[in-house]
């Protein structure tokens, strides 16, 4: 397990409680020593006893050498340089599993794509795990579920068999794009929920943002090749509900601080751990623009983060459509139901790609 923060340590516990021998890698030697000798990680998971089958090291080579499966839980923007150090020590058959929910700045790549590119391994050796997984609750062994996704169903099943025990159940799918984007995009909606919570708005506003946010998430992911049902599953709706309603969510907390009037710099200083939603806003909007998908809620979050929109002015009913024609609740609701809406959408994306010199988003 690469990464000994709250989620990495919790997932290591999941694996150990499922019968695996787990070696944690921590950047800091004091964290590794505490896990190894006291079976605690008091900084990130206070009052949680870790299984005896979990050990830890700050030696990266020792952590990954000989491992059949390597799980990765580090801040998304630090992934690529870490993998450069990992690469020489992996077996040719090692499966690499991303537990991260972010998009790389500059490239717009999902974490599985960064892994494939940096390690030069086939997609069949890569999996991702996502779902309604608040670390502290799981560390306390409160029951929940997740989905493991890989282009190889066999790989997904291998990982899912390891990631299950009495309080944690793993399902599988082969929609890596939808599974990853569900985890990335719900962070942005959770920031929006935190903002309106910080302002003092009530449940109507939050419910509207969650439901309209799910539409944005689905439109974006499907435009990149995802299956729409993935966004209504554990990696989409399930994760969205958990992240938006819980004070344990880093993204929700970051949004609430923004809503209370703190600057981005002040919020970053107050957060002990990374809120991936803040780092993903810009690259997600760049991808949305390239493919022609409107994301008004995410756009408003971006403006609040940049300080160009007052938090109290964020509203789920605002759209990028300035016409007087009422907008359909779902993407297809304001279009003639004869299939021409889908054709128009495909034609628009093709035209946009032509205007951009034939470039199109990367797909699995």
N, C-alpha and C positions, 0 to 999 in steps of 0.2 A: 504494500500500500504506500504510494507516494503522496505524502501530505498528511500531517498529523494535527490539522485543525479540528473543529468540532465535527464536520461531516466525514472527513477521512477517518478519524478515530472511531466514530460511530459505525461506519461501514466496516471497519476492521473488526469491531465487536460483533456485528452481524455475521460476518464470515466465520469468526472463531466460534461463536455460539452454534453455528451450523456444522461444525466439525473440522474446519480447516486450521492449519497451522499458519499464522499470519505474522509477517515481519513488516513493521511500520518503518517508514523513512521520515525523519523529521529534520528540518533545516538546522534547528537548534539542538545542541547536544544535551542541554538540560531537560528539554522536553522528552527526548529519546531515553535519557537515563531514568526519568521518573516513570515512564511507561514500562521500561524493562525491569526496573528493580522494585517499584512500588505498585505496579499495575494501576496507575492513575494518570490522568491528564487534567490536573486541577485547574489549569488556566482556561481550557476550552470546555471541559466537561466536569465541573465540580461535583463532588459527592457521588461519582459514578465509579464503581469497581469494574475493572477490565479483566477479561478471562486470562487464566494462566497460560493459555495457548497463544497469547499475543506477546510478541517481543518487539524491540525497536532499536534502531541504529541511526546515526547521522552520516554513516558511510554509504553513499549511494550504490557503489559497486556491490557491497555486501548485501544490500537490500534486494537487488534485482537479479543477481547472478543465480542461475538455475531455477528461477521461478517459472511455473507453468502459466500463471495468470498474473499480470501486473495491473492493479487498479490505480487510477490517477485522480487525485483530488487536491488540486492546487489552483490558485487564482488563474483565470483563463489567459491573462496577458503575460504570464510567466511560463506558460506551457512549452513553447517552442525552444527556448534556451535550455530548459530542463531536459527535454528529450534529446538534445544534442549530446548531453552528458550520459544519458541512459543508453543510447543506441549501441555502443560497443559491447555492452554487457548482456544484451538480450539473447536468448536462444532463438533459433530460426522458427521454432514452433510456438513461441510465447504468444498468448492472447493478451491484448491491451484493452482495458476497459476504462472509458471516460465516465467520471462521476460529476463532471463540470457542466455548468449551464451558462455559457458565454459565447461570444463571437469575437474572433481576433480582429483587433484594430488594424487598419491598413489593407488587409486582404479580404475581410468579410467572411473568412472561412469558419465553419463550425469546428468544434473540437475534434471530432472524428476525422475531419479532413486535414487538420493540422497534424494529427498523429500519423495519418497515412503518408503525408508529404515529408514530415521531419524524420520519421523512422524508415521510410521507404518500404512499407509492408503492405500486403494485399488487404483490401477491405474485409475479406473473410476472416482475418485475424483481429478485427476490431469490433468492439461492442460498446454500447452506451447504456447507462441506467438512469432512469428518471421516474418521478412520481411525487405524490404528496408526502415528502420526507423531511419533516422538521427534525433536525438532529437530536435535540435534547429529549423530545418525546420518545424517539426510537431508542435512545440510550437508556431510557427508563423502562424499556421493553413494553411500551404501549403498542398494540397491534396496528399494522399498516401494510401497504402493498406497494410495489413498484413494477415497472416494466423494463425488461432488458431487450435491447434491439440490436440486431446485426443483419447485414445483407445475407449472412449465412444463418439459417435457422438452427443448424447444428451448433454453431458457436454460441448463439443466444441461449440455447438450452443448456450448454455446458456451464455457462456463467450463472444462469438462473438456478441450477442445481446447487451451486455453492452458496448462492445468496438467498438462503431460505432457512428458517428455523421456526420455533414455536410462536414468535411474535412478528415475523417478517415473511411475506410471501412475494415471490417474483413471478410475473407473467412474462410472455415473450411476444415479440412481433418482428417483422423485417422492414418496417418503415423507419429507417434511421433518421431521415430528413424530418419527418413529422415529430418523432420522439425528441430530437434535439431542439428543434425550433419551439416546441411546446414549452420546454424548460427555460429556454432563453426569453421568450416573449412574455411568459407569465410574470417574470421578474419586473418587466417594464410596467405592466398593469398594476402590479403590487406597489410599485413606487407611486403611481397615480392614486391608488387607494390611500396610501400613507399620507400623501399631500392633502387630500380632502379631509382626512381624519385630523390632521394637524390644524387645518383651518377651522374645523368644528362642524363640518357638514355631517348630515345624518345618513341613515340606512338607505333611503331612496337614492341618494347620489351614489353611494357605494355600489348598490345593486345594479344601477344603470351602467356604471363604469365596468363592472365585472362582465355583464352580458354583452355590452358593446365591445368591450375589450376582447372577449372570446371571438366575436366576429372578425375583428382585426387580425387576431392570431391565426384564425383558420384561413382567411383570405391570403395572408402572407405565406403561410406554410404550403397551402395547396398550389399557389402560383410558383413555388419552388419545387413542386413535384411530390409533395406529401399527400397522404390519404386523409380525407376530411375526418374519418372516424377516429383517427389517432388523436386528433385535437379534442374529441369528446371523451377520451379515455383518461387513464391515470396520468399520462405525461402532459395532458392538456388541461382539461377541466378539473381533474382531481388535484393537480399541483396548483392550479390557479386558485381554487377555493382555499386550500390550506395556507398558501402564501399570503393571500389577501386578508384573511381574517385573523391571522395570528400575530401577536406582539413579539413572538419568537423569530419572526422573519426579518432578516437583515434589510431586505429591500423595502419592506413595509416601514421599518424603523427609520431608514434613510429618508423615505418620502415624508414621514410624519415630521421629522426635524426640518425638512425643507418647508413644509406647510406651516410650521411654527415661526418661520422667518429666518432660519439659519442659512448662511451661504453654503455653497458646495464645499468650500475649503473647510468651514467649521464643521460641517457634517462628516467629512472625511476624517478629520482629526478625532471626532467623538466615537467613530465606529471602530470597534476592536478588530473586526474581521471585514473582509471584502464584501461589499454589496454589488454583485455582478450586474444588476440592472443599470446602475449608474455608468458602468463602463461600456455597456452594450447599446445604449441609446443611439449614439452617432452611427456606428456601423450598421445597425438594423435599419435606420432611416435611409442610409445610402443604398442598401440592398432594395428597400421598398421603392425608392425612386427609380432605380434601374429597371425594375420589373413592372412598374406602373401600378402599384398598390397603394391606396390611400390609408394612412394610419393616423387619424386626427388626434386620438388620445395620446399616442406615443409622441406625436409632434408637440403637443402641449406640455408633456413631461420634459421634453428637450428644452423648451422655452423657459420653463420654470427653473431647470437646472442651470441654464445659461443666464438666468436673472432678467430675461426680457419679458416675462409674463408673471403677473402677481399670482401667487398660489390660489387666492380666493376666486380667481377668474377661470380656473380650470373647470370644464363642464363636459359631461359625456355626450350632450346633444350637439356640440359644435362639430362641424364637418368641414371638409375642404370643398364641398359643393356649395357654391354661392347662389345657385338658382332658387327660384321660389317654388319649384316642384318638390312636393314631399318625397323624401328619400325612403326607399324600401328598407324594412327592418333587417332583412338579410340581403346578401349581394344580388340575388336574382329577383327579389320581390318587386323591384321597380322596372322590370324588363318584361317584354312580351314572352309568354311561356311557350315559345315555339322553337327553342334551341338557338335562336339568333343571338341572344345575349352572350352565350358562351362563345359563339363564333366571333362576335364583335370583340370580346375580351382577348381571344387568341390573336385576332388580327391586330388589335392595338399593341399587344406585346411584341408581335413580329415587327410592326412598324417602328416601335421604339428601339428594338434591337438593330434595325436597319439604320436608324438615325445615329445610333451609337457605334456604328462601324461593324455591326455583326456580333458584338460581344453579348454574351448571355451568362447568367449565373451558373456557377458550377453545380453539378448534381452528382448524386451517388451513382 
